[in-house]
């Protein structure tokens, strides 16, 4: 990935993570901030195929793209 692609992916992942929370007038916590930092780290990870179920406090699966988050939160 180029720097531009990484930047776009980070933006998409953060938007996908935050939109469901903001739609519910959710109060942002330190756990959410940790999740956002982890999203940035994941975008720079060489091997994104590893799944760590404890990686995100509220989202146990890896956040790779907006489509995944939209599908996950459309159930709620």
C-alpha positions in Angstrom: 0.0 0.0 0.0 1.1 3.5 -0.7 1.0 6.2 2.0 -2.0 7.7 0.3 -3.8 4.3 0.4 -2.9 3.8 4.0 -4.2 7.3 4.9 -7.5 6.6 3.2 -7.8 3.2 4.8 -7.2 4.7 8.3 -9.9 7.4 7.6 -12.4 4.8 6.4 -11.8 2.5 9.4 -12.1 5.3 11.9 -15.3 6.6 10.3 -16.7 3.0 10.2 -15.9 2.5 13.8 -17.2 5.9 15.1 -20.5 6.3 13.1 -22.5 3.6 14.9 -21.3 5.1 18.3 -22.2 8.6 17.3 -25.6 7.6 15.9 -26.5 6.4 19.4 -25.2 9.6 21.1 -22.6 7.3 22.7 -20.1 8.8 25.2 -16.6 8.2 24.0 -14.4 6.4 26.5 -10.7 5.6 26.9 -11.5 2.1 25.5 -12.7 3.8 22.3 -9.5 5.8 22.1 -7.5 2.6 22.5 -9.5 1.0 19.7 -8.8 4.0 17.4 -5.1 3.8 18.1 -5.2 0.1 17.3 -6.9 0.8 14.0 -3.9 3.0 13.0 -1.5 0.3 14.2 -3.3 -2.4 12.2 -3.2 -0.3 9.0 0.6 -0.5 9.2 0.8 -4.1 10.2 2.6 -6.3 7.7 0.3 -9.3 8.2 -3.3 -8.3 8.5 -4.5 -11.9 8.3 -4.0 -12.5 12.1 -7.1 -12.2 14.1 -6.8 -11.2 17.8 -10.2 -11.3 19.3 -9.1 -9.1 22.2 -7.8 -6.4 19.9 -10.8 -4.1 20.1 -12.9 -3.6 23.2 -16.2 -3.2 21.4 -15.3 -4.8 18.1 -13.7 -8.2 18.6 -13.0 -8.8 14.9 -10.4 -6.8 13.0 -11.6 -3.7 11.4 -10.4 -3.8 7.8 -12.9 -1.8 5.9 -16.1 0.2 6.0 -18.1 -2.5 4.3 -17.4 -4.9 7.1 -18.4 -2.4 9.8 -21.6 -1.4 7.9 -22.6 -5.1 7.6 -21.8 -5.7 11.3 -23.8 -2.8 12.6 -26.8 -3.1 10.2 -28.0 -5.9 12.6 -28.5 -3.4 15.4 
